[in-house]
Amino acid sequence: MDPVVATALVYALSLFVLYWVIRLAVRHAIEDADKRRSREWVEKVGARVSRERRI
């Protein structure tokens, strides 16, 4: 395999892996913030929320 093609392939693969890691981290952060916001709302309002919603 040509070294230029191999370098480009490794570069593209590393960019894809970096994109995927950042995507998963952002997704996790959004879910965590949503859970925290929901929990704070329940504590302030005192509303009853089903167990499935809290998890």
Secondary structure, DSSP 8 states (H G I E B T S, - for coil): --HHHHHHHHHHHHHHHHHHHHHHHHHHHHHHHHHHHHHHHHHHH-----HHHH-
